[in-house]
Amino acid sequence: MSALALRNCTLLDCTGAEPAPRSTVLVADGRIAAVTRGGEPALPRGATAIDCAGRTLMPGLTDAHVHAAIVETDPGAARRDAPATLALRIKDVLEQTLDAGFTTVRDAFGLDWGFAQAIERGLLRGPRVLFTGSCLSQTGGHGDWREPHHQHPPVEGIPGLVATPRICDSPDAMRLAAREQLRLGAHAIKIMAGGGCMSPTDELEHTQFTVEEMAAACYEARTVGKLAMAHVYTPQGIRNFCARIGVSKTNGTIELSLLEHAIREDLNKRAARVMAVLRPLKVVLENYPEDLVEQMEAVNNPEDATMGTRLVPFSRVLYIEQDDFREDPPRQYYRLAPGREVRLRYGYFIRCTGVVKDPATGEIAELRCTYDPETRGGNAPDGRKVKSTIHWVSAAHAVDAEVRLYSTLFTKENPADESDGKQFTDHLNPESLVVLRGCKLEPGLAEAQPGASYQFERLGYFTADPDTRPGRPVFNRTVALRDTWAKIEKGLKG
């Protein structure tokens, strides 16, 4: 057994734990055999030890879907290169992929077995390649690159270098093609089950292959313990997006706001509304009975009456968003402030009467407020109006949660534009992921199921992450709601 010990490293294991200094990672036969955090383990006899001198050690990135051999968006353009030229272009792609930190890639069609073999033998720098070889396409499908007036057979690939689609028009043809790719060592079978943008004779929404044809290929993969993967588009938000922008056969860019609008439109119709406070600020209603808990009726989705209503507990101590209070409110800010009255969603009018600050930091720790018992449901009998409605959760009934706020990966609209002399990596957004812990959710979300989508009122659309456990929900932001005040405040600062 060959063993390698990486000693004295700062281990970043990407689980959310703090980096662990003075750690040791033992690798045996190409796999991680043991991890010791903050200690010096006994090493196997003959192990090679490398002192990392405190440098950060982290797992390699894994990209589940690449096309390393498709070096041109025009399928025919790369075929005009000599095989040696094409091989060198692919070599550059693989080396750049490894240099970017990706140690394993799943090439989902295009790259043949030769490059995987060369990397495995140490003849080429690159990530470990899990390849599918030729994809399986029906005549006129996503993998049939012939123009309508071309009658000749599809162009063949270069064995060991580039694989081209296999045209299959029956279950037997699918079975034969799948067996051939598995014979060559393919790690998975790629099925073109829907239309795409690169193929000239089909459309994105086309469904391709019969169930029997796909079942034949999947059966062959399953018999040898391999997977089948498919090219197909189905999510409703993506369909709405494409219906608006159309699908072009040429390269182009579309504003992100169009995609976000399509997703909002879809989730607006079917996502249940709930209340969640991501950055909680404690509110004490001084004139509310300490032992009283009321149940407020809340609408689950105003767009769909069949989704009904739910009961949300209301008590003397609440949480609101920190952004919903300003001690010294600027112009056009209508939320809670000293002496000001606002409406609590489904609850009462409340007025801020005092501010409690942390004596050590001077930060606001708690608000003292009063409520008007005559305004339950959000309306005042005397007809007085308030200019803002804010959301809340009952402190005694709130569920603690982790919420992951995803934003744009880049700070520049088109990071590929290098006219300013910068590379796309210079525009990476350091706040593309912000993780918030200690968020407060209404109690009905304690049993949220992974994959379930909700609208957190006034905040955005969120989906329960697979890390969710009973009583310990984890949510990912899918898309934010538009925040009118944020735009106003940004304009004032500018």
Long-range contacts (C-beta under 8 A, 24 or more apart in sequence): 1-28, 1-29, 1-44, 2-28, 2-29, 3-27, 3-28, 3-33, 3-43, 3-44, 3-46, 3-47, 3-48, 4-28, 4-47, 4-48, 4-49, 4-50, 5-43, 5-47, 5-48, 5-49, 5-50, 6-50, 6-52, 6-57, 7-40, 7-49, 7-50, 7-51, 7-52, 8-51, 8-52, 8-53, 8-54, 9-52, 9-54, 9-55, 9-56, 9-57, 10-52, 10-54, 10-55, 10-56, 10-57, 11-35, 11-37, 11-56, 11-57, 11-58, 12-56, 12-57, 12-58, 13-58, 13-59, 14-58, 14-59, 16-435, 19-56, 21-54, 23-57, 25-57, 59-103, 60-101, 60-102, 60-103, 60-104, 60-127, 61-100, 61-101, 61-102, 61-103, 62-102, 62-103, 62-104, 62-105, 63-97, 63-102, 63-104, 63-105, 63-106, 64-106, 65-106, 65-108, 66-97, 66-105, 66-106, 66-107, 66-108, 67-107, 67-108, 67-109, 67-110, 67-111, 68-93, 68-94, 68-97, 68-105, 68-107, 68-110, 68-111, 68-115, 68-129, 69-107, 69-110, 69-111, 69-112, 69-115, 69-161, 69-162, 69-163, 70-110, 73-198, 73-251, 75-145, 75-198, 76-145, 76-155, 78-162, 79-155, 83-158, 83-161, 86-158, 86-161, 86-162, 87-161, 90-115, 90-161, 90-162, 91-124, 91-126, 94-119, 94-124, 94-125, 94-126, 94-127, 94-129, 95-124, 95-125, 95-126, 97-126, 97-127, 98-125, 98-126, 98-127, 102-127, 103-127, 103-128, 104-128, 104-130, 105-129, 105-130, 106-130, 106-131, 106-132, 106-187, 106-188, 107-131, 107-132, 108-132, 108-135, 108-188, 108-190, 108-229, 108-231, 109-133, 109-134, 109-135, 109-143, 109-163, 109-165, 109-190, 110-162, 110-163, 111-162, 111-163, 112-157, 112-158, 112-159, 112-160, 112-161, 112-162, 112-163, 112-184, 113-160, 113-184, 113-185, 113-186, 114-159, 114-160, 114-161, 115-161, 116-185, 117-160, 130-187, 130-188, 131-185, 131-186, 131-187, 132-181, 132-186, 132-187, 132-188, 132-189, 132-190, 132-229, 133-163, 133-181, 133-184, 133-186, 133-190, 134-163, 134-164, 134-165, 134-166, 134-177, 134-180, 134-181, 134-190, 135-163, 135-165, 135-166, 135-190, 135-191, 135-192, 135-231, 136-165, 136-166, 136-168, 136-174, 136-177, 136-178, 136-189, 136-190, 136-191, 136-192, 136-217, 137-165, 137-166, 137-167, 137-168, 137-192, 137-208, 138-167, 138-168, 138-169, 138-192, 138-208, 138-209, 138-213, 139-167, 139-169, 140-201, 140-202, 141-167, 141-192, 141-195, 141-199, 141-202, 141-206, 141-208, 141-209, 142-192, 142-194, 142-195, 142-196, 142-198, 142-199, 142-202, 142-208, 142-231, 143-167, 143-192, 143-199, 144-199, 144-201, 144-202, 145-198, 145-199, 145-200, 146-200, 146-201, 147-200, 147-201, 148-200, 148-201, 165-192, 168-213, 169-213, 170-213, 171-210, 171-212, 171-213, 171-215, 171-216, 172-216, 173-213, 174-209, 174-213, 174-214, 174-216, 174-217, 175-216, 175-217, 175-219, 175-220, 177-217, 178-216, 178-217, 178-220, 178-221, 179-220, 182-220, 182-221, 182-224, 182-226, 186-226, 187-226, 187-227, 188-221, 188-226, 188-227, 188-228, 188-229, 189-217, 189-218, 189-220, 189-221, 189-226, 189-227, 189-228, 189-229, 190-228, 190-229, 190-230, 190-231, 191-217, 191-218, 191-228, 191-229, 191-230, 191-231, 192-230, 192-231, 193-230, 193-231, 193-232, 194-230, 194-231, 194-232, 194-233, 196-231, 197-247, 197-248, 197-249, 200-249, 203-247, 204-233, 204-242, 204-247, 205-233, 205-239, 205-242, 207-232, 236-266, 237-262, 237-263, 237-265, 237-266, 237-267, 238-262, 240-265, 240-266, 253-414, 256-408, 256-413, 260-479, 263-461, 263-478, 263-479, 264-461, 264-479, 264-481, 267-453, 267-455, 267-461, 267-478, 267-479, 268-303, 268-455, 269-301, 269-303, 269-304, 270-301, 270-304, 270-453, 271-301, 271-453, 271-454, 271-455, 271-461, 272-300, 272-301, 272-307, 272-454, 272-455, 273-298, 273-299, 273-300, 273-301, 273-302, 273-454, 273-455, 273-457, 274-441, 274-442, 274-444, 274-445, 274-454, 274-455, 274-456, 274-457, 275-312, 275-345, 275-391, 275-392, 275-393, 275-441, 275-442, 275-456, 275-457, 276-391, 276-393, 276-401, 276-403, 276-439, 276-440, 276-441, 276-442, 276-445, 276-456, 276-457, 276-459, 276-462, 276-475, 277-319, 277-320, 277-321, 277-391, 277-392, 277-393, 277-398, 277-439, 277-440, 277-441, 278-321, 278-403, 278-405, 278-436, 278-439, 278-456, 278-459, 279-321, 279-322, 279-323, 279-436, 279-439, 280-319, 280-320, 280-321, 280-322, 280-438, 280-439, 280-440, 281-319, 281-320, 281-321, 281-322, 281-324, 281-325, 281-364, 281-366, 281-367, 282-317, 282-318, 282-319, 282-365, 282-366, 282-367, 282-395, 283-317, 283-318, 283-319, 283-320, 283-350, 283-366, 283-367, 283-369, 283-392, 284-316, 284-317, 284-366, 284-367, 284-368, 284-369, 285-316, 285-317, 285-318, 285-350, 285-369, 285-370, 285-371, 286-353, 286-368, 286-369, 286-370, 287-370, 287-371, 288-315, 288-316, 288-371, 289-316, 290-316, 292-316, 293-394, 293-396, 293-397, 294-376, 296-346, 296-347, 297-346, 298-345, 298-346, 310-444, 312-346, 312-393, 312-394, 312-442, 312-444, 313-394, 313-396, 313-397, 313-443, 314-347, 314-394, 315-394, 315-395, 315-396, 315-397, 317-394, 317-395, 317-396, 318-344, 318-392, 318-393, 318-394, 318-395, 319-392, 319-393, 319-395, 319-398, 319-440, 320-367, 320-390, 320-391, 320-392, 321-390, 321-391, 322-364, 324-390, 325-352, 325-364, 325-367, 327-355, 327-364, 330-489, 330-492, 331-492, 332-485, 332-488, 333-485, 333-489, 334-387, 334-388, 335-388, 335-390, 335-485, 336-367, 336-369, 336-388, 336-390, 341-386, 342-386, 342-387, 342-388, 342-389, 342-390, 343-375, 343-378, 343-386, 343-388, 343-389, 343-390, 344-378, 344-389, 344-390, 344-391, 344-392, 345-378, 345-389, 345-390, 345-391, 345-392, 345-457, 346-377, 346-378, 347-376, 347-378, 347-392, 348-372, 348-373, 348-375, 348-376, 348-378, 349-375, 349-378, 349-380, 349-386, 390-458, 391-457, 391-458, 393-440, 393-441, 393-442, 394-442, 395-440, 397-442, 397-443, 398-440, 398-441, 398-442, 398-443, 399-440, 399-441, 399-442, 399-443, 399-445, 399-446, 399-471, 399-473, 400-438, 400-439, 400-440, 400-441, 400-472, 401-439, 401-440, 401-441, 401-445, 401-472, 401-473, 401-474, 401-475, 402-435, 402-436, 402-437, 402-439, 402-467, 402-472, 402-473, 402-474, 402-475, 403-435, 403-436, 403-439, 403-462, 403-474, 403-475, 403-476, 403-477, 404-433, 404-434, 404-435, 404-436, 404-465, 404-474, 404-475, 404-476, 404-477, 405-433, 405-434, 405-435, 405-436, 405-477, 406-432, 406-433, 406-476, 406-477, 406-478, 407-431, 407-432, 407-433, 407-434, 408-432, 441-473, 445-473, 446-470, 446-471, 446-473, 447-471, 448-473, 448-475, 453-478, 455-481
